[in-house]
Amino acid sequence: MAKKTPAKKTRTINQQLTLLQRTVQAGIRRTDARFNRVDSKFQGMDARFNRVDSKFQGIDARIRQMDAKFGLEFREVRKEMNERFSSVEDRIDRLATHVDGFMKLHETLDIEMRVMKEQMNRFEERLKRIEVAQAI
């Protein structure tokens, strides 16, 4: 004789809310992990920029030494260096703008998460009242 599969039990509201809470928390954990990976990448980029800055400072110091030794004017070299510095500064400014946008997104997601928690709390309070009213 063939076995009948039992009808699927419907989940209670508490079970549904617990499942929703777990899903939201898992999403938050994944988002935090992504933010951590992005933060580590930005730290690596900062370290690279610091190395580039130190190299430029070393070049500038060498040019000053050459000026002092030979008494020569290196206006063209300095002009070119200043142009390159300005291009690097522009890149850093663009990077800072992107980081600011990223941080704003992170703050927005944090605010939305708090709002969802408050909505969940209100919903749970309403649910408690309904369960108490049904028990009576």
C-alpha positions as CSV (number, residue, x, y, z in Angstrom):
1,M,0.0,0.0,0.0
2,A,1.3,3.4,-0.9
3,K,2.2,5.7,2.0
4,K,0.5,9.0,2.1
5,T,2.7,12.0,2.6
6,P,1.4,14.0,5.5
7,A,0.2,17.5,4.7
8,K,2.8,20.1,5.2
9,K,2.3,21.9,8.6
10,T,1.9,25.6,8.4
11,R,4.5,27.5,10.4
12,T,3.4,29.6,13.3
13,I,3.9,33.3,13.2
14,N,6.7,32.9,15.7
15,Q,8.4,30.4,13.5
16,Q,8.0,32.6,10.5
17,L,9.4,35.6,12.4
18,T,12.3,33.5,13.7
19,L,13.0,32.4,10.1
20,L,12.8,36.0,8.9
21,Q,15.1,37.1,11.7
22,R,17.7,34.5,10.9
23,T,17.5,35.4,7.2
24,V,18.0,39.1,8.0
25,Q,20.9,38.3,10.4
26,A,22.6,36.1,7.8
27,G,22.3,38.9,5.3
28,I,23.8,41.4,7.8
29,R,26.7,39.0,8.5
30,R,27.4,38.6,4.8
31,T,27.2,42.4,4.3
32,D,29.6,42.9,7.2
33,A,32.0,40.4,5.8
34,R,31.9,42.2,2.4
35,F,32.5,45.6,4.2
36,N,35.5,44.0,6.0
37,R,37.0,42.8,2.7
38,V,36.5,46.2,1.2
39,D,38.1,47.8,4.2
40,S,41.1,45.6,3.9
41,K,41.4,46.5,0.2
42,F,41.3,50.2,1.1
43,Q,44.0,49.7,3.7
44,G,46.2,48.0,1.1
45,M,45.5,50.9,-1.3
46,D,46.4,53.4,1.5
47,A,49.7,51.5,2.1
48,R,50.5,51.7,-1.6
49,F,49.7,55.4,-1.7
50,N,51.9,56.0,1.3
51,R,54.8,54.2,-0.5
52,V,54.2,56.3,-3.6
53,D,54.2,59.5,-1.4
54,S,57.5,58.4,0.2
55,K,59.0,57.8,-3.2
56,F,58.0,61.3,-4.3
57,Q,59.4,62.8,-1.2
58,G,62.7,61.0,-1.8
59,I,62.8,62.3,-5.4
60,D,62.1,65.8,-4.2
61,A,64.9,65.5,-1.6
62,R,67.3,64.3,-4.3
63,I,66.4,67.2,-6.5
64,R,67.1,69.6,-3.7
65,Q,70.5,68.0,-3.1
66,M,71.4,68.3,-6.8
67,D,70.4,72.0,-6.7
68,A,72.6,72.5,-3.7
69,K,75.5,70.6,-5.2
70,F,75.5,71.9,-8.6
71,G,73.7,75.2,-8.1
72,L,71.5,74.4,-11.0
73,E,67.9,75.4,-11.5
74,F,65.6,72.5,-12.2
75,R,62.4,74.4,-12.8
76,E,61.2,72.2,-15.6
77,V,61.7,69.1,-13.5
78,R,59.9,70.6,-10.6
79,K,57.1,71.7,-12.9
80,E,56.7,68.2,-14.2
81,M,56.8,66.8,-10.7
82,N,54.1,69.2,-9.5
83,E,51.9,68.2,-12.4
84,R,52.4,64.6,-11.5
85,F,51.7,65.4,-7.8
86,S,48.5,67.1,-8.8
87,S,47.4,64.1,-10.9
88,V,48.0,61.8,-7.9
89,E,46.1,64.2,-5.7
90,D,43.2,64.1,-8.1
91,R,43.2,60.4,-8.0
92,I,43.3,60.4,-4.2
93,D,40.4,62.9,-4.2
94,R,38.3,60.6,-6.4
95,L,39.1,57.7,-4.2
96,A,38.1,59.7,-1.1
97,T,34.8,60.6,-2.8
98,H,34.1,56.9,-3.5
99,V,35.0,56.0,0.1
100,D,32.6,58.7,1.3
101,G,29.9,57.3,-0.9
102,F,30.6,53.8,0.4
103,M,30.4,55.0,4.0
104,K,27.1,56.8,3.3
105,L,25.7,53.5,1.9
106,H,26.9,51.7,5.0
107,E,25.2,54.3,7.3
108,T,22.0,54.0,5.3
109,L,22.0,50.2,5.5
110,D,22.6,50.5,9.3
111,I,19.6,52.9,9.6
112,E,17.4,50.6,7.6
113,M,18.4,47.7,9.7
114,R,17.4,49.6,12.9
115,V,14.1,50.5,11.3
116,M,13.5,46.8,10.5
117,K,14.3,45.8,14.1
118,E,11.8,48.4,15.4
119,Q,9.2,47.2,13.0
120,M,9.8,43.6,14.1
121,N,9.5,44.6,17.8
122,R,6.2,46.4,17.1
123,F,5.0,43.4,15.2
124,E,5.9,41.0,18.0
125,E,4.1,43.3,20.6
126,R,1.0,43.2,18.4
127,L,1.3,39.5,18.1
128,K,1.6,39.0,21.9
129,R,-1.6,41.1,22.3
130,I,-3.4,39.0,19.8
131,E,-2.3,35.7,21.4
132,V,-3.3,37.0,24.8
133,A,-6.7,38.0,23.5
134,Q,-7.2,34.6,21.9
135,A,-6.2,32.8,25.1
136,I,-8.9,34.6,27.0
